[in-house]
Every structure is written in structure tokens, then in C-alpha cells.
Amino acid sequence: MYRATPDGPVELTAAEIAEMEAREAAWAAGQAERDRLAHNAPILAEIAALDARRVRPAAEVALALASGNPPAEADLDRLASLTAAITGLRGQLQT
């Protein structure tokens, strides 16, 4: 391998080649991480939005149970539906 200099091409030493290969490997690993984050970001945003919508039905179920009453079926269904949607999205995340 050669590098350009003002005096023309100069052959790289073994140490320079090893350093260049290490930098390329580090860049590739960083790029894989950036790709993973780019893939996961919109999924995580959707999970956060769905999780925020789970608060009310979860609170209603908790209040009903705390007062000794059965929770409303609609609250249970909504909570289960949102939880299932979140679980499905979590399956799409890249680790």
C-alpha cells in the first residue's frame, strides 16, 4: 500500500498499515452502531407514544383493583391492545 506525499508515493510501513486497518475497523463498527440507532429511533418513538397512551387504562385498572372492584372490560381490552402493540414493536428493534 502507498500513501501520497509531495515527493510522490511512499510505501506504507507495516505499522502504518496496521493502524489504517484498525481505524477502518473502528469506523465500520461505528457505522454499524449508527445504522442500528437510525433503525431503532422511529420504533422507540412509537413505543414511547403507545406507552403514554397506556397510562390512563392502566391507572383505571389499578384504581378499580385497589378499591376492590373488577376493572372495566374496556380498560382491560385497551391496556392489552396497547401492550400487544408495544410488544410487537419491541420485536422489530435491532440489538
N, C-alpha and C positions, 0 to 999 in steps of 0.2 A: 504494500500500500504506500501511496505517496501523498505528500501534502504540498500545496503550492507555497512558494516563497518568492520574494522579489528576484532572487537569483535563479529561479527555476524550480522544478520539482525536486523534493528531497524525500528519500525513502524514510518511512517511519520506523522507529525502533520497536522492539517487542514490547517495551513498557508503554510506549505511546499507543500502540495497537490495543493492548490490554485495557488501557484507560478509556480509549474510544469505545471499545466493546462494552465496557462497564457502564459508560454514560448512555449508550444506546439501549442497553437492557433496562436501566433505571427509567429512561424515558418511556419505553414500551410498557413497563409496569405501571407507570403513572398514567399513561394513556388508557390502559385497561380500567383503572380506577375512575378516571374521568368519564369513560363510556358507561360504566356501571352507575355512576351517580346521575348522569344525564337520563339514563333509562328509568331509574327509580324515582326521580324527583316528581314527575306528574302523578305517579301512582301514590306516593306518600302524601301528596297534596289532596288527592281524592280520598284516601283513607282518613286524613285529618278532618275533612268536611263531613264524611259519614259518621265519624266518631263524635263530632259535635252534635250531630242530629240524634245520636243515641242517648244523650244526656236526659232529655225530658222523659221518654218512655222508661228509662232505667230508674229515674227518680220516682216516677209514678208507681212502678212495681215495688221499689224499696219502701215507699211510704205505705202502700197497701199491706205489705208483709209486716211492717213494723207495727201497724195498728191492728194486726190480727185478721185482716180481711184478705180474701183472694184478690190477686191483681186482675185488672180488666183484661179481657182476652185481646182487645185491640192493642193494648200496650205490650203485651207479651208477643203478639204477632209482629208488631213494628220492631221491637227490640231484636227478635230472632231474624227478621229480614235484614236489618242493618248489619247485624253481626255476621250473617252469612255473606253479605256483600263484601264486608271488610276481610273476611277470611279468604274469599276468592281473590281479592286484590293482593293480599299478602303472598299468595302462591305465585304471583307474577313478579315479585321482587327478585332481583339478582343479588346473590350474596358473594 
